[in-house]
Amino acid sequence: MAAARLRGIPTGKARRSQSVGRCGSGHGTLPSKVLVDQLGDREGSTGMNMAAPTERRLYRPRNDRWIAGVCSGLALRFGLSANVVRLLFVLSCLLPGPQFLVYLILWIILPSE
């Protein structure tokens, strides 16, 4: 019963030959050369344009410390300026809350570079 429903669906070489004709036709699809460069070929090798995401670890750097390097480490991790993070921390200390305690805990937990 399922085989009767699947008879009209092209498979294998027939499906590939139908899709090759559409690749370069300019109907909003990319040419097959561009797709192979971006996605890689069938053998499993990845294309040159597929760069692995850079991993940004949370650590306390040695070269940009004022007290313990916590604000500098947070700035590096989130791609901000260290001075901006320091200013935000000082301003946040004016508000009620456990900011100083969080700083001390991060000082203990975060590994040094």
C-alpha positions, 0 to 999 in steps of 0.5 A: 500500500505504501509502495503504491503511494511512493511510485510517483516520487522521483528517487536517487538519480532522477531526483538529483537530475531534476534539482541540478537543472534548477540550481543555475536558473536564477530563481532565487537559488544559489548555483551548485558550486556556491552550495558545495563551497558553503556546505561541503561535498557528499563525502563529508568534508566541510566547505571552506566558508564554514568556520567553527565558532570561536569559544570565549571562555570566562577567565581572569586575564593577567594583563588587564587587572585592576583588583582581581580581573573579574570585570576584565574577564567579563568584558572579554567574555561578552565583547565589551570594554573593560572600563565600561564593565568596571563603570557598570559595576561601580554604579551597580554598587550604589543600588541595593543588592549583593554586587560586592558578594558576587564579585568576591564569589567570581574572584574565587570561582573564575580561573586565572589566565 
